Amino acid sequence: MAVRAAVLPAVDAPLEITGIDLPAPGPGRVRIRLAAAGVCHSDLSLSNGTMRLPVPAVLGHEGSGTVVAVGEGVTHVAPGDDVVLNWAPSCGACPACARDEVWLCANALSGAAEVHAHRADDGTDLYPGLNVAAFAEETVVPASCVLPAPDGVPLTDAALLGCAVLTGYGAVHHSAKVRPGETVAVFGVGGVGLAALQSARIAGASTIVAVDVSPEKEELARSAGATEYLVASDTTARQIRALTGKEGVDVSVECVGRAATIRTAWESTRRGGRTTVVGIGGKDQQVTFNALEIFHWGRTLSGCVYGNSDPARDLPVLAEHIRAGRLDPGALVTERIALDGIPAAFGNMLAGKGGRALVVF
């Protein structure tokens, strides 16, 4: 029986809500009925070709649901179990995995090149976007993409643990390693940015500056932990230095992926501070530095993939923060939509609106 899904027929083409035929779960695979899926900017990056993976594809990489069936050899989950999807499973065998840098696994997206399903109307092969194809009523994924959902966390909240929360939390705690009393600036108040703001508060940051192009996001940012809010402008770095004794913040976290924003985040960081880039930008986004400023400022500029996180290790930690009331994934959600609303949610992302749309099945 066909299930409904959001299909990207080609790069830069509009999403289509259509029926797809899923195979039965073969050896080492799991069939899941989705409860919720987050609409993330990375899905937009796949749809516009910034991230190059096979199409046509079923998009969606951040989700949760309940196991319907398992294939031969799957033992860590069973039908009826609630689970969280992991879009970047580690292979355990490549050099990055051997260094325990599982977020850099060379084979994490190998599953995206395998046929996932077929269109119900014409039998066209479909690929699984970023491995898990969560924009569908049901999906079939490798067992390595499935993690048990943490106890005491609603499935709709758990959906966001698989990308936005894990990435924002990891950017603060694993990449930037924010320490109590430090000052932090977060650029971009989308889903990941809101998670980073909450995580900076958990880390004990003293001043937390949120920066976004939209003045309407101030209340959202302050509720997540921001102590200051700035509407992005040509003077943002100067304003941040004014808020921090003319020094700049200890840590800047860039969640946009634009050259101008990365440059501003760098300029907003104090001498000897850390700038962490989380946003995924295109090849056309060239960031330039001169040799003298690199020497003089002594700052560290680092990339951050998936929050430099290990989902198996970090999900229980996030769950404990949620149960203790320190972390609220639901606060990232600005609208709850049905599957048919995904194309409009993509349009909102393009317009720079909102934090996170959550598809509730």
FITI-988369 format. One record per residue (C-alpha): residue in three letters; x, y, z. Coordinates in Angstrom, 3 decimals. Example, Ala and Ser with C-alpha at 12.3 -4.5 7.8 and 13.67 -1.06 7.14 Angstrom:
% residues 2
+-----+----------+----------+----------+
!   r !       px !       py !       pz !
+-----+----------+----------+----------+
! Ala !   12.300 !   -4.500 !    7.800 !
! Ser !   13.670 !   -1.060 !    7.140 !
+-----+----------+----------+----------+
This chain:
% residues 361
+-----+----------+----------+----------+
!   r !       px !       py !       pz !
+-----+----------+----------+----------+
! Met !    0.000 !    0.000 !    0.000 !
! Ala !    1.322 !    3.426 !   -0.964 !
! Val !    2.101 !    6.065 !    1.658 !
! Arg !    2.172 !    9.824 !    1.082 !
! Ala !    5.493 !   11.658 !    0.937 !
! Ala !    7.094 !   14.945 !   -0.092 !
! Val !    9.180 !   14.239 !   -3.207 !
! Leu !   11.813 !   16.499 !   -4.784 !
! Pro !   11.567 !   15.588 !   -8.500 !
! Ala !   14.684 !   17.550 !   -9.508 !
! Val !   17.043 !   20.204 !   -8.163 !
! Asp !   15.257 !   23.577 !   -7.903 !
! Ala !   11.900 !   21.967 !   -8.711 !
! Pro !    8.869 !   22.428 !   -6.449 !
! Leu !    8.191 !   19.666 !   -3.937 !
! Glu !    5.380 !   17.291 !   -4.814 !
! Ile !    3.149 !   15.558 !   -2.274 !
! Thr !    2.518 !   12.158 !   -3.813 !
! Gly !    2.184 !    8.443 !   -3.097 !
! Ile !    5.264 !    6.231 !   -2.854 !
! Asp !    5.670 !    2.466 !   -2.634 !
! Leu !    8.070 !    1.353 !    0.116 !
! Pro !    9.724 !   -2.078 !    0.133 !
! Ala !    9.426 !   -4.438 !    3.070 !
! Pro !   12.380 !   -4.059 !    5.448 !
! Gly !   15.133 !   -6.401 !    4.302 !
! Pro !   18.057 !   -7.617 !    6.420 !
! Gly !   19.392 !   -4.894 !    8.686 !
! Arg !   16.557 !   -2.479 !    7.929 !
! Val !   13.645 !   -0.992 !    9.875 !
! Arg !   10.218 !    0.286 !    8.831 !
! Ile !    8.935 !    3.242 !   10.851 !
! Arg !    5.625 !    5.090 !   11.040 !
! Leu !    6.566 !    8.755 !   11.435 !
! Ala !    5.135 !   10.772 !   14.309 !
! Ala !    6.833 !   14.072 !   13.458 !
! Ala !    9.534 !   15.577 !   11.251 !
! Gly !   11.297 !   18.929 !   11.405 !
! Val !   11.626 !   21.102 !    8.310 !
! Cys !   15.307 !   22.044 !    8.330 !
! His !   17.377 !   24.417 !    6.200 !
! Ser !   19.537 !   21.445 !    5.171 !
! Asp !   16.528 !   20.070 !    3.274 !
! Leu !   16.353 !   23.396 !    1.453 !
! Ser !   20.097 !   23.143 !    0.725 !
! Leu !   19.487 !   19.740 !   -0.846 !
! Ser !   16.549 !   20.986 !   -2.897 !
! Asn !   18.489 !   23.927 !   -4.360 !
! Gly !   21.667 !   21.957 !   -5.091 !
! Thr !   23.915 !   23.422 !   -2.371 !
! Met !   24.223 !   19.863 !   -1.074 !
! Arg !   24.571 !   17.479 !   -4.016 !
! Leu !   22.862 !   14.136 !   -3.515 !
! Pro !   20.875 !   11.923 !   -5.921 !
! Val !   17.391 !   13.009 !   -7.021 !
! Pro !   14.469 !   12.482 !   -7.335 !
! Ala !   14.382 !   12.095 !   -3.582 !
! Val !   12.140 !   11.944 !   -0.563 !
! Leu !   13.422 !   14.736 !    1.668 !
! Gly !   13.351 !   15.080 !    5.462 !
! His !   16.177 !   14.093 !    7.799 !
! Glu !   14.952 !   15.023 !   11.281 !
! Gly !   12.215 !   12.794 !   12.631 !
! Ser !   10.782 !   10.380 !   15.149 !
! Gly !    8.247 !    7.603 !   15.039 !
! Thr !    7.288 !    4.060 !   15.957 !
! Val !    8.781 !    0.859 !   14.566 !
! Val !    6.320 !   -1.059 !   12.376 !
! Ala !    8.564 !   -3.932 !   11.280 !
! Val !   12.208 !   -4.983 !   11.345 !
! Gly !   14.299 !   -7.037 !    8.979 !
! Glu !   16.530 !   -9.979 !    9.748 !
! Gly !   19.388 !   -9.227 !   12.126 !
! Val !   17.876 !   -6.120 !   13.750 !
! Thr !   17.924 !   -6.610 !   17.506 !
! His !   18.252 !   -3.172 !   19.163 !
! Val !   14.665 !   -2.138 !   18.310 !
! Ala !   11.419 !   -4.064 !   17.825 !
! Pro !    7.922 !   -3.358 !   16.490 !
! Gly !    6.138 !   -0.923 !   18.780 !
! Asp !    9.322 !    0.836 !   19.944 !
! Asp !    9.515 !    4.627 !   19.733 !
! Val !   12.640 !    5.807 !   17.918 !
! Val !   14.586 !    8.866 !   16.741 !
! Leu !   16.118 !    8.979 !   13.270 !
! Asn !   19.852 !    9.589 !   12.826 !
! Trp !   20.513 !   10.968 !    9.339 !
! Ala !   24.320 !   10.614 !    9.577 !
! Pro !   25.126 !    7.149 !   10.994 !
! Ser !   28.793 !    6.345 !   11.492 !
! Cys !   30.288 !    3.343 !    9.727 !
! Gly !   32.739 !    2.561 !   12.552 !
! Ala !   35.488 !    1.652 !   10.088 !
! Cys !   36.770 !    4.807 !    8.352 !
! Pro !   39.685 !    6.902 !    9.695 !
! Ala !   37.349 !    9.503 !   11.231 !
! Cys !   35.415 !    6.838 !   13.127 !
! Ala !   38.692 !    5.299 !   14.298 !
! Arg !   39.525 !    8.696 !   15.829 !
! Asp !   36.091 !    8.785 !   17.518 !
! Glu !   35.129 !   11.721 !   15.279 !
! Val !   31.945 !    9.997 !   14.163 !
! Trp !   30.409 !   13.267 !   12.947 !
! Leu !   33.044 !   13.280 !   10.190 !
! Cys !   32.372 !    9.695 !    9.059 !
! Ala !   33.374 !    9.330 !    5.402 !
! Asn !   30.503 !    6.938 !    4.726 !
! Ala !   27.723 !    8.665 !    6.677 !
! Leu !   25.734 !    9.596 !    3.557 !
! Ser !   26.424 !    6.485 !    1.507 !
! Gly !   22.811 !    5.370 !    1.961 !
! Ala !   21.593 !    8.432 !    0.068 !
! Ala !   22.817 !    6.816 !   -3.167 !
! Glu !   20.647 !    3.712 !   -2.706 !
! Val !   17.129 !    3.466 !   -4.125 !
! His !   14.691 !    4.014 !   -1.278 !
! Ala !   11.231 !    3.636 !   -2.818 !
! His !    9.281 !    4.168 !   -6.044 !
! Arg !    6.647 !    6.650 !   -7.067 !
! Ala !    3.271 !    4.965 !   -6.874 !
! Asp !    2.026 !    6.570 !  -10.092 !
! Asp !    4.842 !    5.695 !  -12.509 !
! Gly !    7.395 !    3.531 !  -10.648 !
! Thr !   10.213 !    6.106 !  -10.780 !
! Asp !   13.153 !    5.279 !   -8.512 !
! Leu !   13.376 !    7.560 !   -5.464 !
! Tyr !   16.393 !    8.188 !   -3.237 !
! Pro !   16.310 !    8.893 !    0.499 !
! Gly !   17.465 !   12.542 !    0.566 !
! Leu !   19.685 !   12.645 !    3.637 !
! Asn !   19.402 !    8.901 !    4.333 !
! Val !   16.112 !    8.729 !    6.245 !
! Ala !   13.363 !   10.232 !    4.033 !
! Ala !   11.356 !   11.566 !    6.964 !
! Phe !    8.897 !   13.647 !    4.915 !
! Ala !    6.595 !   10.668 !    4.589 !
! Glu !    3.947 !    8.850 !    6.572 !
! Glu !    6.312 !    5.860 !    6.782 !
! Thr !    9.941 !    5.189 !    5.893 !
! Val !   12.359 !    2.247 !    5.670 !
! Val !   15.911 !    2.931 !    6.866 !
! Pro !   19.096 !    1.060 !    7.794 !
! Ala !   19.150 !   -0.033 !   11.429 !
! Ser !   22.160 !    2.253 !   11.974 !
! Cys !   19.856 !    5.231 !   11.354 !
! Val !   17.583 !    4.287 !   14.254 !
! Leu !   18.105 !    5.212 !   17.900 !
! Pro !   15.732 !    4.383 !   20.767 !
! Ala !   13.704 !    7.439 !   21.739 !
! Pro !   14.629 !    8.709 !   25.222 !
! Asp !   12.159 !    8.035 !   28.023 !
! Gly !   10.042 !   10.925 !   29.186 !
! Val !   10.371 !   12.973 !   25.988 !
! Pro !    7.262 !   13.310 !   23.758 !
! Leu !    7.823 !   11.961 !   20.252 !
! Thr !    7.040 !   15.351 !   18.700 !
! Asp !    9.869 !   16.901 !   20.743 !
! Ala !   12.142 !   13.920 !   20.149 !
! Ala !   11.962 !   14.533 !   16.394 !
! Leu !   14.059 !   17.681 !   16.817 !
! Leu !   16.797 !   15.855 !   18.727 !
! Gly !   17.995 !   14.280 !   15.480 !
! Cys !   19.308 !   17.522 !   14.007 !
! Ala !   18.434 !   21.004 !   15.334 !
! Val !   18.873 !   20.349 !   19.050 !
! Leu !   21.860 !   18.034 !   18.644 !
! Thr !   23.592 !   20.494 !   16.293 !
! Gly !   22.950 !   23.606 !   18.387 !
! Tyr !   23.868 !   21.877 !   21.637 !
! Gly !   27.006 !   20.345 !   20.151 !
! Ala !   28.134 !   23.620 !   18.592 !
! Val !   28.155 !   25.204 !   22.058 !
! His !   29.360 !   22.274 !   24.184 !
! His !   31.575 !   20.244 !   21.828 !
! Ser !   32.881 !   22.666 !   19.202 !
! Ala !   33.098 !   26.028 !   20.996 !
! Lys !   33.345 !   24.454 !   24.476 !
! Val !   31.641 !   27.400 !   26.177 !
! Arg !   32.626 !   27.761 !   29.831 !
! Pro !   30.626 !   29.283 !   32.718 !
! Gly !   30.799 !   33.088 !   32.733 !
! Glu !   31.854 !   33.423 !   29.089 !
! Thr !   30.072 !   35.701 !   26.627 !
! Val !   28.414 !   34.253 !   23.521 !
! Ala !   26.878 !   35.601 !   20.314 !
! Val !   24.590 !   33.437 !   18.176 !
! Phe !   24.003 !   34.542 !   14.592 !
! Gly !   20.720 !   33.295 !   13.098 !
! Val !   17.639 !   32.595 !   15.193 !
! Gly !   16.326 !   29.577 !   13.331 !
! Gly !   15.907 !   26.133 !   14.848 !
! Val !   19.632 !   25.503 !   15.332 !
! Gly !   20.220 !   29.042 !   16.585 !
! Leu !   17.451 !   28.702 !   19.168 !
! Ala !   18.976 !   25.422 !   20.338 !
! Ala !   22.375 !   27.123 !   20.570 !
! Leu !   20.885 !   29.927 !   22.690 !
! Gln !   19.356 !   27.412 !   25.095 !
! Ser !   22.645 !   25.516 !   25.200 !
! Ala !   24.659 !   28.662 !   25.950 !
! Arg !   22.343 !   29.281 !   28.880 !
! Ile !   22.870 !   25.687 !   30.068 !
! Ala !   26.647 !   26.187 !   29.771 !
! Gly !   26.417 !   29.148 !   32.140 !
! Ala !   27.232 !   31.940 !   29.682 !
! Ser !   26.900 !   35.377 !   31.255 !
! Thr !   25.959 !   37.549 !   28.258 !
! Ile !   24.179 !   35.839 !   25.353 !
! Val !   23.649 !   38.007 !   22.265 !
! Ala !   21.229 !   36.843 !   19.559 !
! Val !   21.559 !   38.356 !   16.079 !
! Asp !   19.053 !   38.010 !   13.245 !
! Val !   17.779 !   39.991 !   10.274 !
! Ser !   14.227 !   39.860 !   11.620 !
! Pro !   13.156 !   42.097 !   14.530 !
! Glu !   10.133 !   39.824 !   15.011 !
! Lys !   12.351 !   37.063 !   16.414 !
! Glu !   13.431 !   38.975 !   19.513 !
! Glu !   10.810 !   37.507 !   21.858 !
! Leu !   11.606 !   34.002 !   20.597 !
! Ala !   15.326 !   34.547 !   21.118 !
! Arg !   14.963 !   35.973 !   24.619 !
! Ser !   12.709 !   33.096 !   25.670 !
! Ala !   15.478 !   30.712 !   24.540 !
! Gly !   18.118 !   32.433 !   26.661 !
! Ala !   19.305 !   35.567 !   24.865 !
! Thr !   20.106 !   38.435 !   27.211 !
! Glu !   20.570 !   40.860 !   24.291 !
! Tyr !   19.029 !   41.025 !   20.822 !
! Leu !   20.415 !   42.798 !   17.772 !
! Val !   18.901 !   43.213 !   14.330 !
! Ala !   21.724 !   42.447 !   11.890 !
! Ser !   23.312 !   45.502 !   10.263 !
! Asp !   26.652 !   46.855 !    9.087 !
! Thr !   27.408 !   47.848 !   12.685 !
! Thr !   26.639 !   44.525 !   14.374 !
! Ala !   30.250 !   43.735 !   15.311 !
! Arg !   30.681 !   47.227 !   16.767 !
! Gln !   27.460 !   46.844 !   18.788 !
! Ile !   28.619 !   43.500 !   20.185 !
! Arg !   31.944 !   44.954 !   21.213 !
! Ala !   30.073 !   47.776 !   22.955 !
! Leu !   28.093 !   45.192 !   24.929 !
! Thr !   31.272 !   43.403 !   26.033 !
! Gly !   33.596 !   46.108 !   27.309 !
! Lys !   34.862 !   46.855 !   23.770 !
! Glu !   36.455 !   43.390 !   23.599 !
! Gly !   33.982 !   41.228 !   21.707 !
! Val !   32.445 !   37.954 !   22.832 !
! Asp !   34.430 !   34.924 !   23.909 !
! Val !   32.485 !   32.751 !   21.456 !
! Ser !   30.522 !   33.429 !   18.263 !
! Val !   28.299 !   30.717 !   16.802 !
! Glu !   27.284 !   31.303 !   13.175 !
! Cys !   24.132 !   29.409 !   12.163 !
! Val !   23.417 !   31.000 !    8.761 !
! Gly !   26.119 !   29.931 !    6.310 !
! Arg !   26.621 !   33.282 !    4.558 !
! Ala !   30.020 !   34.830 !    3.944 !
! Ala !   28.967 !   38.198 !    5.359 !
! Thr !   27.580 !   36.614 !    8.523 !
! Ile !   30.676 !   34.475 !    9.054 !
! Arg !   32.850 !   37.550 !    8.653 !
! Thr !   30.725 !   39.497 !   11.149 !
! Ala !   30.819 !   36.629 !   13.638 !
! Trp !   34.615 !   36.594 !   13.346 !
! Glu !   34.843 !   40.361 !   13.863 !
! Ser !   32.518 !   40.113 !   16.883 !
! Thr !   34.833 !   37.648 !   18.641 !
! Arg !   37.417 !   38.952 !   21.097 !
! Arg !   41.132 !   38.596 !   20.601 !
! Gly !   41.936 !   34.947 !   21.325 !
! Gly !   38.250 !   33.924 !   21.198 !
! Arg !   36.516 !   31.175 !   19.229 !
! Thr !   34.257 !   31.456 !   16.168 !
! Thr !   32.291 !   28.325 !   15.271 !
! Val !   30.564 !   28.062 !   11.880 !
! Val !   27.510 !   25.800 !   11.845 !
! Gly !   25.621 !   27.187 !    8.816 !
! Ile !   25.937 !   25.404 !    5.469 !
! Gly !   26.888 !   27.891 !    2.766 !
! Gly !   27.344 !   27.499 !   -0.968 !
! Lys !   30.626 !   27.432 !   -2.868 !
! Asp !   29.942 !   30.982 !   -4.014 !
! Gln !   30.150 !   32.238 !   -0.410 !
! Gln !   33.812 !   33.236 !   -0.229 !
! Val !   35.132 !   34.455 !    3.140 !
! Thr !   38.396 !   36.410 !    3.088 !
! Phe !   40.961 !   37.257 !    5.788 !
! Asn !   44.299 !   38.990 !    5.569 !
! Ala !   47.403 !   37.401 !    7.043 !
! Leu !   48.044 !   40.214 !    9.510 !
! Glu !   44.623 !   40.018 !   11.165 !
! Ile !   44.911 !   36.257 !   11.608 !
! Phe !   48.170 !   36.814 !   13.484 !
! His !   47.040 !   39.870 !   15.419 !
! Trp !   43.647 !   38.659 !   16.652 !
! Gly !   44.722 !   35.131 !   17.524 !
! Arg !   41.157 !   33.896 !   17.091 !
! Thr !   40.181 !   30.313 !   16.339 !
! Leu !   37.816 !   29.786 !   13.388 !
! Ser !   36.363 !   26.287 !   13.129 !
! Gly !   33.729 !   24.439 !   11.187 !
! Cys !   31.135 !   22.355 !   12.988 !
! Val !   29.489 !   19.276 !   11.449 !
! Tyr !   26.337 !   17.956 !   13.140 !
! Gly !   27.421 !   19.742 !   16.317 !
! Asn !   30.574 !   17.573 !   16.473 !
! Ser !   28.204 !   15.156 !   18.194 !
! Asp !   27.829 !   11.431 !   18.623 !
! Pro !   24.041 !   10.880 !   18.663 !
! Ala !   24.266 !    7.625 !   20.618 !
! Arg !   26.294 !    9.367 !   23.322 !
! Asp !   24.554 !   12.735 !   23.320 !
! Leu !   20.842 !   11.871 !   23.063 !
! Pro !   20.697 !   10.595 !   26.674 !
! Val !   22.416 !   13.810 !   27.821 !
! Leu !   19.898 !   15.944 !   25.929 !
! Ala !   17.044 !   13.891 !   27.363 !
! Glu !   18.259 !   14.559 !   30.889 !
! His !   18.361 !   18.296 !   30.207 !
! Ile !   14.808 !   18.095 !   28.814 !
! Arg !   13.466 !   16.136 !   31.765 !
! Ala !   15.113 !   18.620 !   34.153 !
! Gly !   13.478 !   21.552 !   32.339 !
! Arg !   16.761 !   23.066 !   31.161 !
! Leu !   16.165 !   22.354 !   27.470 !
! Asp !   12.879 !   22.690 !   25.571 !
! Pro !   12.806 !   21.371 !   21.990 !
! Gly !    9.206 !   22.537 !   21.667 !
! Ala !   10.391 !   26.138 !   21.999 !
! Leu !   12.132 !   25.784 !   18.622 !
! Val !    8.826 !   25.108 !   16.872 !
! Thr !    7.147 !   28.161 !   15.393 !
! Glu !    4.432 !   26.306 !   13.489 !
! Arg !    3.004 !   22.795 !   13.429 !
! Ile !    1.906 !   21.669 !   10.003 !
! Ala !    0.612 !   18.670 !    8.094 !
! Leu !    2.548 !   16.979 !    5.295 !
! Asp !    0.808 !   19.167 !    2.708 !
! Gly !    2.271 !   22.269 !    4.369 !
! Ile !    5.929 !   21.429 !    3.683 !
! Pro !    6.214 !   23.433 !    0.396 !
! Ala !    4.918 !   26.553 !    2.171 !
! Ala !    7.364 !   25.955 !    5.047 !
! Phe !   10.205 !   25.923 !    2.494 !
! Gly !    8.986 !   29.299 !    1.278 !
! Asn !    9.071 !   30.654 !    4.822 !
! Met !   12.669 !   29.515 !    5.211 !
! Leu !   13.610 !   31.314 !    2.011 !
! Ala !   11.999 !   34.442 !    3.413 !
! Gly !   13.923 !   34.118 !    6.695 !
! Lys !   10.818 !   33.548 !    8.785 !
! Gly !   10.278 !   31.435 !   11.879 !
! Gly !   12.378 !   28.999 !   13.862 !
! Arg !   11.311 !   25.474 !   12.962 !
! Ala !    8.244 !   24.074 !   11.254 !
! Leu !    7.266 !   20.666 !   12.623 !
! Val !    5.331 !   18.210 !   10.489 !
! Val !    2.981 !   16.245 !   12.719 !
! Phe !    1.623 !   13.084 !   11.106 !
+-----+----------+----------+----------+
